[in-house]
Amino acid sequence: MNASKDSGVQEEMIVTFQGYRNLFLLRMEFRCLKPRKWINSSIINWKMKEMNNSNLPRFTKEFYCVESGILDTILNERNLIAYETKGEYIGMNPNLGLDKENFDKEKAATRQWWLIPICHRHHWYLYAFNIVKKELLVLDSLFDHAFDDKRRLVDIYVGKIVEDMLNIVIPTYHHTETGFQCCYTKVSKQPKNDDCGICVINLMES
């Protein structure tokens, strides 16, 4: 937890994830675990790799965690505005899944649920997609999305991206006209504004 502001100290690699060359944690990422700090994506991706590689039955048979960065490049304000104003949709690259380090489509195809953490407007929350029932749930420990049109637009866009991912995993799948509709679930509210990352990890684990 060295608090030095020297970038060389903060960018020191502390630990690597065996078998995944691009997954490691720096000192600055350990420091984001301190109280009243906002957890970054490296910590959340690390936890997802732990869950996907664990021997717990629910992660070998039921759940697959989708790396948070997969949607980040698509789910940006420019694409959302283009979709809202012009109906233009930028979708998922069909090459997703060729690199098992980021998305293992063989594993994803055999699970009933995909857990997809998202960071939007500096807030972490979770989508849970039931691959069998084709249902997309939203689990958010902070917002009431029913009264937030901008947020509902994001949820609709994510539903279309999930359809792209499903088509990559199951090539015979045919897209719907409007994408998956989201169901908003009730979860415990977070006690402080900077707890959303911890809440997402807890939701995925439980």
HELIX and SHEET records of a PDB file:
HELIX    1   1 SER A    7  GLN A   10  1                                   4    
HELIX    2   2 ARG A   27  ARG A   31  1                                   5    
HELIX    3   3 SER A   41  ASN A   52  1                                  12    
HELIX    4   4 PRO A   57  PRO A   57  1                                   1    
HELIX    5   5 ARG A   58  GLU A   62  3                                   5    
HELIX    6   6 GLY A   69  ASP A   72  1                                   4    
HELIX    7   7 GLU A   77  LYS A   86  1                                  10    
HELIX    8   8 LYS A  105  ALA A  109  1                                   5    
HELIX    9   9 HIS A  145  PHE A  147  5                                   3    
HELIX   10  10 ASP A  149  VAL A  169  1                                  21    
HELIX   11  11 ASN A  193  ASP A  195  5                                   3    
HELIX   12  12 CYS A  196  GLU A  205  1                                  10    
SHEET    1   A 2 MET A  13  THR A  16  0                                        
SHEET    2   A 2 PHE A  24  LEU A  26 -1                                        
SHEET    1   B 5 PHE A  63  CYS A  65  0                                        
SHEET    2   B 5 TRP A 113  CYS A 119  1                                        
SHEET    3   B 5 TRP A 124  ASN A 130 -1                                        
SHEET    4   B 5 GLU A 135  LEU A 139 -1                                        
SHEET    5   B 5 CYS A 182  TYR A 184  1                                        
END                                                                             
